[in-house]
Amino acid sequence: MPTTSDFERMLRGVALRVTRPRIAVLSAVHNHPHADTDSIIGVVREDLSEVSHQAVYDVLRALTAAGLLRRIQPMGSVARYEARVGDNHHHLVCRSCRAIADVDCVVGEAPCLGASDDHGFAIDEAEIIYWGLCPDCSTVRSS
């Protein structure tokens, strides 16, 4: 798990000022991958009780724009944030409880990953979301 010094280096590395709210948000997202904004606000306020909702929203936006965080929003879900960036991983989403898990790069035959017509785009990423039931929800359904 990254330390405060690591977070300071990350922020400086993308030319962002080091502030307590930025460090707190980075820490919250690193410790709670796929957390939604309200959850992140709750975690940040455990250390910085005076931080406003708007400040956390602004920090999330700045950290995402700088490439330190990734914003995902599976269909029917609120935006969620993760610190795992730059590796083109994918996600599993439970249809019942909305739990999210990371999946490393897709393997095997993938006929749908190559666009049939790229319309002139220089494609550099494909986002894949697998939908199903997590182990806990599968167990409840089969009971």
N, CA, C and O atoms as a GROMACS GRO file, in nm:
protein
  572
    1MET      N    1   0.085  -0.118   0.000
    1MET     CA    2   0.000   0.000   0.000
    1MET      C    3   0.089   0.124   0.000
    1MET      O    4   0.183   0.133   0.080
    2PRO      N    5   0.060   0.219  -0.089
    2PRO     CA    6   0.143   0.341  -0.094
    2PRO      C    7   0.134   0.421   0.036
    2PRO      O    8   0.034   0.418   0.108
    3THR      N    9   0.241   0.492   0.064
    3THR     CA   10   0.250   0.578   0.182
    3THR      C   11   0.218   0.722   0.144
    3THR      O   12   0.200   0.754   0.027
    4THR      N   13   0.211   0.808   0.244
    4THR     CA   14   0.189   0.951   0.219
    4THR      C   15   0.299   1.006   0.128
    4THR      O   16   0.271   1.085   0.039
    5SER      N   17   0.422   0.963   0.151
    5SER     CA   18   0.533   1.008   0.065
    5SER      C   19   0.512   0.964  -0.079
    5SER      O   20   0.540   1.039  -0.173
    6ASP      N   21   0.462   0.841  -0.097
    6ASP     CA   22   0.433   0.792  -0.232
    6ASP      C   23   0.326   0.879  -0.299
    6ASP      O   24   0.339   0.916  -0.416
    7PHE      N   25   0.220   0.912  -0.223
    7PHE     CA   26   0.114   0.996  -0.278
    7PHE      C   27   0.168   1.134  -0.315
    7PHE      O   28   0.131   1.190  -0.418
    8GLU      N   29   0.255   1.189  -0.230
    8GLU     CA   30   0.316   1.319  -0.260
    8GLU      C   31   0.395   1.313  -0.390
    8GLU      O   32   0.385   1.403  -0.473
    9ARG      N   33   0.473   1.206  -0.408
    9ARG     CA   34   0.550   1.188  -0.532
    9ARG      C   35   0.457   1.174  -0.653
    9ARG      O   36   0.484   1.230  -0.760
   10MET      N   37   0.349   1.099  -0.636
   10MET     CA   38   0.253   1.082  -0.746
   10MET      C   39   0.197   1.217  -0.790
   10MET      O   40   0.191   1.247  -0.909
   11LEU      N   41   0.157   1.297  -0.692
   11LEU     CA   42   0.099   1.428  -0.723
   11LEU      C   43   0.202   1.518  -0.792
   11LEU      O   44   0.171   1.582  -0.893
   12ARG      N   45   0.321   1.524  -0.737
   12ARG     CA   46   0.426   1.606  -0.799
   12ARG      C   47   0.460   1.555  -0.938
   12ARG      O   48   0.492   1.634  -1.028
   13GLY      N   49   0.455   1.424  -0.957
   13GLY     CA   50   0.487   1.364  -1.086
   13GLY      C   51   0.392   1.403  -1.197
   13GLY      O   52   0.428   1.394  -1.315
   14VAL      N   53   0.272   1.446  -1.163
   14VAL     CA   54   0.176   1.492  -1.263
   14VAL      C   55   0.151   1.643  -1.251
   14VAL      O   56   0.051   1.695  -1.300
   15ALA      N   57   0.243   1.711  -1.183
   15ALA     CA   58   0.240   1.857  -1.169
   15ALA      C   59   0.117   1.907  -1.094
   15ALA      O   60   0.064   2.014  -1.125
   16LEU      N   61   0.072   1.830  -0.995
   16LEU     CA   62  -0.037   1.876  -0.908
   16LEU      C   63   0.021   1.914  -0.773
   16LEU      O   64   0.113   1.849  -0.723
   17ARG      N   65  -0.034   2.021  -0.715
   17ARG     CA   66   0.007   2.063  -0.582
   17ARG      C   67  -0.029   1.956  -0.482
   17ARG      O   68  -0.133   1.891  -0.493
   18VAL      N   69   0.057   1.936  -0.384
   18VAL     CA   70   0.030   1.840  -0.276
   18VAL      C   71  -0.058   1.908  -0.173
   18VAL      O   72  -0.019   2.009  -0.113
   19THR      N   73  -0.178   1.854  -0.153
   19THR     CA   74  -0.270   1.907  -0.053
   19THR      C   75  -0.323   1.791   0.032
   19THR      O   76  -0.322   1.676  -0.012
   20ARG      N   77  -0.368   1.823   0.150
   20ARG     CA   78  -0.424   1.718   0.238
   20ARG      C   79  -0.545   1.651   0.175
   20ARG      O   80  -0.555   1.528   0.181
   21PRO      N   81  -0.640   1.725   0.113
   21PRO     CA   82  -0.753   1.657   0.050
   21PRO      C   83  -0.710   1.563  -0.064
   21PRO      O   84  -0.766   1.455  -0.079
   22ARG      N   85  -0.613   1.603  -0.144
   22ARG     CA   86  -0.567   1.516  -0.253
   22ARG      C   87  -0.504   1.389  -0.199
   22ARG      O   88  -0.529   1.280  -0.251
   23ILE      N   89  -0.423   1.402  -0.096
   23ILE     CA   90  -0.361   1.283  -0.036
   23ILE      C   91  -0.469   1.194   0.025
   23ILE      O   92  -0.463   1.072   0.012
   24ALA      N   93  -0.566   1.254   0.093
   24ALA     CA   94  -0.672   1.177   0.157
   24ALA      C   95  -0.756   1.102   0.053
   24ALA      O   96  -0.792   0.987   0.075
   25VAL      N   97  -0.788   1.167  -0.059
   25VAL     CA   98  -0.867   1.102  -0.163
   25VAL      C   99  -0.786   0.989  -0.228
   25VAL      O  100  -0.839   0.880  -0.251
   26LEU      N  101  -0.660   1.015  -0.259
   26LEU     CA  102  -0.575   0.908  -0.315
   26LEU      C  103  -0.570   0.788  -0.222
   26LEU      O  104  -0.583   0.674  -0.266
   27SER      N  105  -0.551   0.814  -0.096
   27SER     CA  106  -0.545   0.706   0.003
   27SER      C  107  -0.678   0.630   0.010
   27SER      O  108  -0.679   0.507   0.014
   28ALA      N  109  -0.789   0.703   0.010
   28ALA     CA  110  -0.921   0.640   0.018
   28ALA      C  111  -0.945   0.549  -0.102
   28ALA      O  112  -0.994   0.438  -0.086
   29VAL      N  113  -0.910   0.596  -0.221
   29VAL     CA  114  -0.933   0.516  -0.341
   29VAL      C  115  -0.839   0.396  -0.345
   29VAL      O  116  -0.879   0.288  -0.387
   30HIS      N  117  -0.715   0.415  -0.303
   30HIS     CA  118  -0.621   0.301  -0.298
   30HIS      C  119  -0.671   0.194  -0.200
   30HIS      O  120  -0.657   0.075  -0.226
   31ASN      N  121  -0.727   0.238  -0.089
   31ASN     CA  122  -0.774   0.143   0.014
   31ASN      C  123  -0.912   0.085  -0.016
   31ASN      O  124  -0.948  -0.019   0.039
   32HIS      N  125  -0.989   0.151  -0.102
   32HIS     CA  126  -1.126   0.108  -0.132
   32HIS      C  127  -1.150   0.114  -0.283
   32HIS      O  128  -1.222   0.202  -0.331
   33PRO      N  129  -1.090   0.021  -0.357
   33PRO     CA  130  -1.109   0.024  -0.502
   33PRO      C  131  -1.256   0.008  -0.540
   33PRO      O  132  -1.331  -0.065  -0.475
   34HIS      N  133  -1.295   0.076  -0.645
   34HIS     CA  134  -1.432   0.074  -0.699
   34HIS      C  135  -1.533   0.143  -0.607
   34HIS      O  136  -1.653   0.116  -0.616
   35ALA      N  137  -1.486   0.230  -0.519
   35ALA     CA  138  -1.576   0.302  -0.429
   35ALA      C  139  -1.647   0.413  -0.505
   35ALA      O  140  -1.592   0.473  -0.597
   36ASP      N  141  -1.770   0.441  -0.463
   36ASP     CA  142  -1.843   0.553  -0.521
   36ASP      C  143  -1.805   0.681  -0.446
   36ASP      O  144  -1.738   0.677  -0.344
   37THR      N  145  -1.850   0.792  -0.499
   37THR     CA  146  -1.812   0.922  -0.443
   37THR      C  147  -1.855   0.938  -0.298
   37THR      O  148  -1.777   0.986  -0.215
   38ASP      N  149  -1.977   0.898  -0.266
   38ASP     CA  150  -2.024   0.912  -0.127
   38ASP      C  151  -1.939   0.831  -0.031
   38ASP      O  152  -1.909   0.876   0.080
   39SER      N  153  -1.900   0.711  -0.072
   39SER     CA  154  -1.813   0.629   0.014
   39SER      C  155  -1.677   0.693   0.032
   39SER      O  156  -1.621   0.693   0.141
   40ILE      N  157  -1.624   0.749  -0.077
   40ILE     CA  158  -1.494   0.816  -0.069
   40ILE      C  159  -1.503   0.936   0.024
   40ILE      O  160  -1.413   0.959   0.105
   41ILE      N  161  -1.610   1.013   0.013
   41ILE     CA  162  -1.629   1.129   0.103
   41ILE      C  163  -1.630   1.082   0.248
   41ILE      O  164  -1.566   1.144   0.333
   42GLY      N  165  -1.700   0.974   0.277
   42GLY     CA  166  -1.705   0.922   0.414
   42GLY      C  167  -1.568   0.883   0.466
   42GLY      O  168  -1.535   0.913   0.581
   43VAL      N  169  -1.489   0.817   0.384
   43VAL     CA  170  -1.354   0.775   0.426
   43VAL      C  171  -1.265   0.897   0.445
   43VAL      O  172  -1.192   0.906   0.544
   44VAL      N  173  -1.271   0.991   0.352
   44VAL     CA  174  -1.188   1.112   0.362
   44VAL      C  175  -1.223   1.191   0.488
   44VAL      O  176  -1.134   1.244   0.555
   45ARG      N  177  -1.350   1.199   0.521
   45ARG     CA  178  -1.392   1.276   0.639
   45ARG      C  179  -1.351   1.211   0.771
   45ARG      O  180  -1.355   1.276   0.875
   46GLU      N  181  -1.313   1.084   0.768
   46GLU     CA  182  -1.260   1.022   0.890
   46GLU      C  183  -1.130   1.089   0.931
   46GLU      O  184  -1.100   1.097   1.050
   47ASP      N  185  -1.053   1.138   0.833
   47ASP     CA  186  -0.927   1.208   0.861
   47ASP      C  187  -0.940   1.359   0.852
   47ASP      O  188  -0.877   1.433   0.928
   48LEU      N  189  -1.022   1.404   0.758
   48LEU     CA  190  -1.038   1.548   0.734
   48LEU      C  191  -1.187   1.582   0.746
   48LEU      O  192  -1.256   1.596   0.645
   49SER      N  193  -1.234   1.596   0.866
   49SER     CA  194  -1.377   1.616   0.888
   49SER      C  195  -1.431   1.743   0.823
   49SER      O  196  -1.550   1.752   0.794
   50GLU      N  197  -1.344   1.840   0.799
   50GLU     CA  198  -1.389   1.968   0.746
   50GLU      C  199  -1.399   1.970   0.594
   50GLU      O  200  -1.446   2.070   0.538
   51VAL      N  201  -1.358   1.866   0.525
   51VAL     CA  202  -1.358   1.867   0.378
   51VAL      C  203  -1.502   1.864   0.325
   51VAL      O  204  -1.586   1.789   0.375
   52SER      N  205  -1.528   1.944   0.223
   52SER     CA  206  -1.664   1.953   0.167
   52SER      C  207  -1.684   1.849   0.056
   52SER      O  208  -1.589   1.795   0.000
   53HIS      N  209  -1.811   1.823   0.027
   53HIS     CA  210  -1.845   1.734  -0.085
   53HIS      C  211  -1.780   1.787  -0.212
   53HIS      O  212  -1.719   1.712  -0.288
   54GLN      N  213  -1.795   1.918  -0.235
   54GLN     CA  214  -1.744   1.977  -0.358
   54GLN      C  215  -1.593   1.962  -0.369
   54GLN      O  216  -1.540   1.939  -0.478
   55ALA      N  217  -1.522   1.975  -0.257
   55ALA     CA  218  -1.377   1.958  -0.260
   55ALA      C  219  -1.340   1.817  -0.304
   55ALA      O  220  -1.248   1.799  -0.383
   56VAL      N  221  -1.410   1.717  -0.253
   56VAL     CA  222  -1.382   1.578  -0.292
   56VAL      C  223  -1.414   1.557  -0.439
   56VAL      O  224  -1.336   1.494  -0.510
   57TYR      N  225  -1.527   1.609  -0.485
   57TYR     CA  226  -1.561   1.599  -0.628
   57TYR      C  227  -1.453   1.664  -0.714
   57TYR      O  228  -1.412   1.607  -0.815
   58ASP      N  229  -1.406   1.781  -0.674
   58ASP     CA  230  -1.302   1.851  -0.749
   58ASP      C  231  -1.172   1.772  -0.750
   58ASP      O  232  -1.105   1.763  -0.854
   59VAL      N  233  -1.135   1.715  -0.636
   59VAL     CA  234  -1.013   1.635  -0.628
   59VAL      C  235  -1.025   1.511  -0.716
   59VAL      O  236  -0.932   1.478  -0.789
   60LEU      N  237  -1.138   1.443  -0.709
   60LEU     CA  238  -1.158   1.324  -0.794
   60LEU      C  239  -1.144   1.360  -0.941
   60LEU      O  240  -1.080   1.288  -1.017
   61ARG      N  241  -1.203   1.471  -0.981
   61ARG     CA  242  -1.194   1.516  -1.120
   61ARG      C  243  -1.049   1.545  -1.158
   61ARG      O  244  -1.004   1.504  -1.265
   62ALA      N  245  -0.976   1.616  -1.072
   62ALA     CA  246  -0.836   1.652  -1.102
   62ALA      C  247  -0.747   1.528  -1.108
   62ALA      O  248  -0.662   1.516  -1.196
   63LEU      N  249  -0.766   1.436  -1.014
   63LEU     CA  250  -0.683   1.315  -1.011
   63LEU      C  251  -0.713   1.224  -1.130
   63LEU      O  252  -0.624   1.157  -1.181
   64THR      N  253  -0.838   1.221  -1.172
   64THR     CA  254  -0.875   1.142  -1.289
   64THR      C  255  -0.817   1.204  -1.415
   64THR      O  256  -0.760   1.134  -1.499
   65ALA      N  257  -0.830   1.335  -1.429
   65ALA     CA  258  -0.776   1.405  -1.546
   65ALA      C  259  -0.624   1.389  -1.555
   65ALA      O  260  -0.568   1.383  -1.664
   66ALA      N  261  -0.558   1.383  -1.440
   66ALA     CA  262  -0.413   1.368  -1.436
   66ALA      C  263  -0.368   1.224  -1.458
   66ALA      O  264  -0.248   1.198  -1.473
   67GLY      N  265  -0.462   1.130  -1.460
   67GLY     CA  266  -0.427   0.990  -1.483
   67GLY      C  267  -0.390   0.912  -1.358
   67GLY      O  268  -0.341   0.800  -1.369
   68LEU      N  269  -0.411   0.970  -1.240
   68LEU     CA  270  -0.380   0.899  -1.117
   68LEU      C  271  -0.494   0.808  -1.072
   68LEU      O  272  -0.472   0.712  -0.999
   69LEU      N  273  -0.615   0.839  -1.117
   69LEU     CA  274  -0.732   0.758  -1.086
   69LEU      C  275  -0.805   0.728  -1.216
   69LEU      O  276  -0.790   0.798  -1.316
   70ARG      N  277  -0.885   0.623  -1.211
   70ARG     CA  278  -0.971   0.588  -1.324
   70ARG      C  279  -1.115   0.590  -1.276
   70ARG      O  280  -1.147   0.536  -1.170
   71ARG      N  281  -1.201   0.652  -1.354
   71ARG     CA  282  -1.345   0.659  -1.325
   71ARG      C  283  -1.414   0.555  -1.411
   71ARG      O  284  -1.396   0.551  -1.533
   72ILE      N  285  -1.493   0.470  -1.348
   72ILE     CA  286  -1.572   0.373  -1.423
   72ILE      C  287  -1.718   0.392  -1.385
   72ILE      O  288  -1.749   0.436  -1.274
   73GLN      N  289  -1.805   0.361  -1.476
   73GLN     CA  290  -1.947   0.374  -1.448
   73GLN      C  291  -2.024   0.266  -1.524
   73GLN      O  292  -2.077   0.290  -1.632
   74PRO      N  293  -2.028   0.145  -1.465
   74PRO     CA  294  -2.106   0.039  -1.530
   74PRO      C  295  -2.252   0.081  -1.545
   74PRO      O  296  -2.305   0.155  -1.462
   75MET      N  297  -2.316   0.034  -1.649
   75MET     CA  298  -2.455   0.068  -1.676
   75MET      C  299  -2.541   0.049  -1.550
   75MET      O  300  -2.534  -0.054  -1.484
   76GLY      N  301  -2.620   0.150  -1.520
   76GLY     CA  302  -2.710   0.144  -1.405
   76GLY      C  303  -2.642   0.170  -1.272
   76GLY      O  304  -2.704   0.152  -1.167
   77SER      N  305  -2.517   0.213  -1.273
   77SER     CA  306  -2.441   0.236  -1.150
   77SER      C  307  -2.396   0.381  -1.144
   77SER      O  308  -2.386   0.449  -1.246
   78VAL      N  309  -2.368   0.427  -1.024
   78VAL     CA  310  -2.305   0.559  -1.007
   78VAL      C  311  -2.158   0.546  -1.044
   78VAL      O  312  -2.105   0.435  -1.054
   79ALA      N  313  -2.094   0.658  -1.064
   79ALA     CA  314  -1.951   0.657  -1.095
   79ALA      C  315  -1.873   0.598  -0.978
   79ALA      O  316  -1.906   0.619  -0.862
   80ARG      N  317  -1.771   0.525  -1.012
   80ARG     CA  318  -1.682   0.464  -0.914
   80ARG      C  319  -1.539   0.494  -0.955
   80ARG      O  320  -1.511   0.522  -1.071
   81TYR      N  321  -1.449   0.486  -0.857
   81TYR     CA  322  -1.309   0.524  -0.883
   81TYR      C  323  -1.215   0.413  -0.839
   81TYR      O  324  -1.241   0.340  -0.743
   82GLU      N  325  -1.105   0.403  -0.912
   82GLU     CA  326  -1.002   0.306  -0.877
   82GLU      C  327  -0.865   0.366  -0.906
   82GLU      O  328  -0.852   0.455  -0.990
   83ALA      N  329  -0.765   0.315  -0.837
   83ALA     CA  330  -0.629   0.363  -0.853
   83ALA      C  331  -0.550   0.278  -0.951
   83ALA      O  332  -0.437   0.313  -0.986
   84ARG      N  333  -0.607   0.168  -0.996
   84ARG     CA  334  -0.539   0.082  -1.093
   84ARG      C  335  -0.558   0.144  -1.231
   84ARG      O  336  -0.665   0.131  -1.291
   85VAL      N  337  -0.456   0.210  -1.280
   85VAL     CA  338  -0.464   0.281  -1.408
   85VAL      C  339  -0.356   0.233  -1.504
   85VAL      O  340  -0.252   0.182  -1.462
   86GLY      N  341  -0.382   0.252  -1.631
   86GLY     CA  342  -0.279   0.230  -1.732
   86GLY      C  343  -0.251   0.087  -1.771
   86GLY      O  344  -0.158   0.063  -1.848
   87ASP      N  345  -0.328  -0.009  -1.722
   87ASP     CA  346  -0.297  -0.148  -1.757
   87ASP      C  347  -0.406  -0.215  -1.839
   87ASP      O  348  -0.399  -0.335  -1.867
   88ASN      N  349  -0.508  -0.139  -1.879
   88ASN     CA  350  -0.616  -0.188  -1.964
   88ASN      C  351  -0.684  -0.312  -1.906
   88ASN      O  352  -0.717  -0.405  -1.980
   89HIS      N  353  -0.704  -0.314  -1.775
   89HIS     CA  354  -0.777  -0.426  -1.716
   89HIS      C  355  -0.928  -0.403  -1.732
   89HIS      O  356  -0.972  -0.295  -1.773
   90HIS      N  357  -1.004  -0.505  -1.701
   90HIS     CA  358  -1.148  -0.501  -1.721
   90HIS      C  359  -1.219  -0.529  -1.589
   90HIS      O  360  -1.153  -0.539  -1.485
   91HIS      N  361  -1.351  -0.541  -1.591
   91HIS     CA  362  -1.427  -0.556  -1.467
   91HIS      C  363  -1.537  -0.661  -1.477
   91HIS      O  364  -1.594  -0.685  -1.583
   92LEU      N  365  -1.563  -0.723  -1.362
   92LEU     CA  366  -1.678  -0.810  -1.342
   92LEU      C  367  -1.774  -0.732  -1.255
   92LEU      O  368  -1.733  -0.670  -1.157
   93VAL      N  369  -1.904  -0.734  -1.290
   93VAL     CA  370  -2.003  -0.663  -1.210
   93VAL      C  371  -2.116  -0.760  -1.177
   93VAL      O  372  -2.169  -0.827  -1.265
   94CYS      N  373  -2.151  -0.768  -1.049
   94CYS     CA  374  -2.262  -0.853  -1.006
   94CYS      C  375  -2.394  -0.782  -1.038
   94CYS      O  376  -2.415  -0.667  -1.000
   95ARG      N  377  -2.480  -0.852  -1.108
   95ARG     CA  378  -2.612  -0.795  -1.143
   95ARG      C  379  -2.700  -0.773  -1.021
   95ARG      O  380  -2.790  -0.690  -1.024
   96SER      N  381  -2.673  -0.846  -0.913
   96SER     CA  382  -2.758  -0.837  -0.795
   96SER      C  383  -2.708  -0.732  -0.696
   96SER      O  384  -2.779  -0.634  -0.669
   97CYS      N  385  -2.589  -0.749  -0.642
   97CYS     CA  386  -2.540  -0.659  -0.537
   97CYS      C  387  -2.449  -0.548  -0.590
   97CYS      O  388  -2.411  -0.458  -0.515
   98ARG      N  389  -2.415  -0.553  -0.717
   98ARG     CA  390  -2.330  -0.454  -0.784
   98ARG      C  391  -2.184  -0.456  -0.739
   98ARG      O  392  -2.111  -0.360  -0.761
   99ALA      N  393  -2.141  -0.566  -0.677
   99ALA     CA  394  -1.999  -0.580  -0.643
   99ALA      C  395  -1.918  -0.575  -0.773
   99ALA      O  396  -1.965  -0.620  -0.877
  100ILE      N  397  -1.798  -0.521  -0.766
  100ILE     CA  398  -1.711  -0.509  -0.883
  100ILE      C  399  -1.577  -0.573  -0.850
  100ILE      O  400  -1.523  -0.554  -0.741
  101ALA      N  401  -1.525  -0.649  -0.945
  101ALA     CA  402  -1.393  -0.710  -0.931
  101ALA      C  403  -1.313  -0.683  -1.057
  101ALA      O  404  -1.369  -0.671  -1.166
  102ASP      N  405  -1.182  -0.674  -1.042
  102ASP     CA  406  -1.094  -0.654  -1.157
  102ASP      C  407  -1.068  -0.785  -1.228
  102ASP      O  408  -1.064  -0.891  -1.167
  103VAL      N  409  -1.051  -0.775  -1.360
  103VAL     CA  410  -1.012  -0.889  -1.443
  103VAL      C  411  -0.894  -0.841  -1.526
  103VAL      O  412  -0.900  -0.738  -1.594
  104ASP      N  413  -0.786  -0.918  -1.520
  104ASP     CA  414  -0.672  -0.882  -1.604
  104ASP      C  415  -0.708  -0.899  -1.750
  104ASP      O  416  -0.820  -0.940  -1.782
  105CYS      N  417  -0.619  -0.868  -1.837
  105CYS     CA  418  -0.644  -0.865  -1.980
  105CYS      C  419  -0.720  -0.988  -2.030
  105CYS      O  420  -0.700  -1.100  -1.982
  106VAL      N  421  -0.808  -0.966  -2.126
  106VAL     CA  422  -0.889  -1.071  -2.185
  106VAL      C  423  -0.800  -1.172  -2.256
  106VAL      O  424  -0.701  -1.135  -2.320
  107VAL      N  425  -0.835  -1.300  -2.245
  107VAL     CA  426  -0.759  -1.406  -2.312
  107VAL      C  427  -0.850  -1.485  -2.404
  107VAL      O  428  -0.973  -1.476  -2.393
  108GLY      N  429  -0.791  -1.562  -2.495
  108GLY     CA  430  -0.869  -1.647  -2.584
  108GLY      C  431  -0.922  -1.573  -2.704
  108GLY      O  432  -0.881  -1.461  -2.733
  109GLU      N  433  -1.015  -1.637  -2.774
  109GLU     CA  434  -1.076  -1.577  -2.892
  109GLU      C  435  -1.157  -1.455  -2.854
  109GLU      O  436  -1.236  -1.460  -2.759
  110ALA      N  437  -1.139  -1.349  -2.924
  110ALA     CA  438  -1.211  -1.226  -2.892
  110ALA      C  439  -1.254  -1.156  -3.020
  110ALA      O  440  -1.202  -1.050  -3.053
  111PRO      N  441  -1.349  -1.213  -3.092
  111PRO     CA  442  -1.387  -1.152  -3.220
  111PRO      C  443  -1.447  -1.014  -3.205
  111PRO      O  444  -1.444  -0.936  -3.301
  112CYS      N  445  -1.501  -0.980  -3.091
  112CYS     CA  446  -1.565  -0.849  -3.074
  112CYS      C  447  -1.469  -0.740  -3.027
  112CYS      O  448  -1.508  -0.624  -3.015
  113LEU      N  449  -1.344  -0.776  -2.999
  113LEU     CA  450  -1.251  -0.674  -2.950
  113LEU      C  451  -1.196  -0.587  -3.062
  113LEU      O  452  -1.164  -0.470  -3.040
  114GLY      N  453  -1.184  -0.642  -3.181
  114GLY     CA  454  -1.139  -0.563  -3.294
  114GLY      C  455  -1.260  -0.500  -3.360
  114GLY      O  456  -1.352  -0.572  -3.401
  115ALA      N  457  -1.262  -0.368  -3.372
  115ALA     CA  458  -1.376  -0.300  -3.432
  115ALA      C  459  -1.387  -0.338  -3.580
  115ALA      O  460  -1.287  -0.338  -3.652
  116SER      N  461  -1.507  -0.372  -3.624
  116SER     CA  462  -1.527  -0.408  -3.764
  116SER      C  463  -1.504  -0.289  -3.856
  116SER      O  464  -1.466  -0.307  -3.972
  117ASP      N  465  -1.527  -0.169  -3.806
  117ASP     CA  466  -1.499  -0.047  -3.881
  117ASP      C  467  -1.454   0.057  -3.778
  117ASP      O  468  -1.531   0.097  -3.692
  118ASP      N  469  -1.329   0.099  -3.789
  118ASP     CA  470  -1.277   0.192  -3.690
  118ASP      C  471  -1.313   0.338  -3.719
  118ASP      O  472  -1.280   0.426  -3.640
  119HIS      N  473  -1.381   0.364  -3.833
  119HIS     CA  474  -1.425   0.498  -3.869
  119HIS      C  475  -1.312   0.600  -3.863
  119HIS      O  476  -1.335   0.718  -3.837
  120GLY      N  477  -1.189   0.554  -3.886
  120GLY     CA  478  -1.074   0.643  -3.884
  120GLY      C  479  -1.014   0.670  -3.748
  120GLY      O  480  -0.916   0.742  -3.736
  121PHE      N  481  -1.073   0.612  -3.644
  121PHE     CA  482  -1.021   0.631  -3.508
  121PHE      C  483  -0.891   0.553  -3.492
  121PHE      O  484  -0.876   0.446  -3.551
  122ALA      N  485  -0.799   0.604  -3.414
  122ALA     CA  486  -0.680   0.530  -3.372
  122ALA      C  487  -0.714   0.467  -3.238
  122ALA      O  488  -0.693   0.529  -3.133
  123ILE      N  489  -0.765   0.345  -3.240
  123ILE     CA  490  -0.813   0.279  -3.118
  123ILE      C  491  -0.694   0.237  -3.033
  123ILE      O  492  -0.601   0.174  -3.082
  124ASP      N  493  -0.699   0.271  -2.904
  124ASP     CA  494  -0.590   0.234  -2.815
  124ASP      C  495  -0.638   0.160  -2.690
  124ASP      O  496  -0.557   0.123  -2.605
  125GLU      N  497  -0.769   0.138  -2.680
  125GLU     CA  498  -0.821   0.071  -2.561
  125GLU      C  499  -0.959   0.014  -2.590
  125GLU      O  500  -1.038   0.072  -2.664
  126ALA      N  501  -0.986  -0.102  -2.531
  126ALA     CA  502  -1.121  -0.159  -2.536
  126ALA      C  503  -1.166  -0.180  -2.392
  126ALA      O  504  -1.092  -0.236  -2.312
  127GLU      N  505  -1.286  -0.135  -2.360
  127GLU     CA  506  -1.337  -0.150  -2.225
  127GLU      C  507  -1.440  -0.262  -2.224
  127GLU      O  508  -1.538  -0.260  -2.299
  128ILE      N  509  -1.416  -0.360  -2.138
  128ILE     CA  510  -1.503  -0.476  -2.131
  128ILE      C  511  -1.557  -0.488  -1.990
  128ILE      O  512  -1.482  -0.477  -1.893
  129ILE      N  513  -1.686  -0.511  -1.980
  129ILE     CA  514  -1.749  -0.536  -1.850
  129ILE      C  515  -1.820  -0.670  -1.860
  129ILE      O  516  -1.907  -0.689  -1.946
  130TYR      N  517  -1.784  -0.761  -1.773
  130TYR     CA  518  -1.852  -0.890  -1.764
  130TYR      C  519  -1.961  -0.876  -1.660
  130TYR      O  520  -1.937  -0.823  -1.552
  131TRP      N  521  -2.079  -0.924  -1.691
  131TRP     CA  522  -2.194  -0.918  -1.600
  131TRP      C  523  -2.231  -1.058  -1.557
  131TRP      O  524  -2.224  -1.152  -1.636
  132GLY      N  525  -2.271  -1.073  -1.432
  132GLY     CA  526  -2.314  -1.202  -1.380
  132GLY      C  527  -2.348  -1.189  -1.234
  132GLY      O  528  -2.382  -1.081  -1.186
  133LEU      N  529  -2.338  -1.299  -1.162
  133LEU     CA  530  -2.364  -1.299  -1.019
  133LEU      C  531  -2.235  -1.334  -0.945
  133LEU      O  532  -2.164  -1.426  -0.983
  134CYS      N  533  -2.206  -1.259  -0.840
  134CYS     CA  534  -2.089  -1.287  -0.757
  134CYS      C  535  -2.115  -1.418  -0.681
  134CYS      O  536  -2.229  -1.466  -0.677
  135PRO      N  537  -2.011  -1.477  -0.621
  135PRO     CA  538  -2.030  -1.602  -0.548
  135PRO      C  539  -2.139  -1.594  -0.439
  135PRO      O  540  -2.218  -1.687  -0.425
  136ASP      N  541  -2.142  -1.485  -0.363
  136ASP     CA  542  -2.244  -1.472  -0.258
  136ASP      C  543  -2.385  -1.469  -0.314
  136ASP      O  544  -2.474  -1.536  -0.262
  137CYS      N  545  -2.406  -1.391  -0.420
  137CYS     CA  546  -2.540  -1.381  -0.479
  137CYS      C  547  -2.579  -1.511  -0.551
  137CYS      O  548  -2.696  -1.548  -0.553
  138SER      N  549  -2.482  -1.579  -0.610
  138SER     CA  550  -2.509  -1.709  -0.674
  138SER      C  551  -2.557  -1.810  -0.572
  138SER      O  552  -2.650  -1.887  -0.599
  139THR      N  553  -2.494  -1.810  -0.455
  139THR     CA  554  -2.532  -1.902  -0.349
  139THR      C  555  -2.673  -1.874  -0.300
  139THR      O  556  -2.749  -1.968  -0.278
  140VAL      N  557  -2.708  -1.748  -0.283
  140VAL     CA  558  -2.841  -1.709  -0.237
  140VAL      C  559  -2.947  -1.753  -0.339
  140VAL      O  560  -3.052  -1.804  -0.302
  141ARG      N  561  -2.919  -1.732  -0.466
  141ARG     CA  562  -3.015  -1.767  -0.572
  141ARG      C  563  -3.038  -1.917  -0.582
  141ARG      O  564  -3.149  -1.962  -0.609
  142SER      N  565  -2.930  -1.996  -0.560
  142SER     CA  566  -2.943  -2.141  -0.576
  142SER      C  567  -3.002  -2.206  -0.451
  142SER      O  568  -3.036  -2.325  -0.454
  143SER      N  569  -3.016  -2.130  -0.343
  143SER     CA  570  -3.072  -2.185  -0.218
  143SER      C  571  -3.222  -2.196  -0.224
  143SER      O  572  -3.285  -2.240  -0.128
   0.00000   0.00000   0.00000
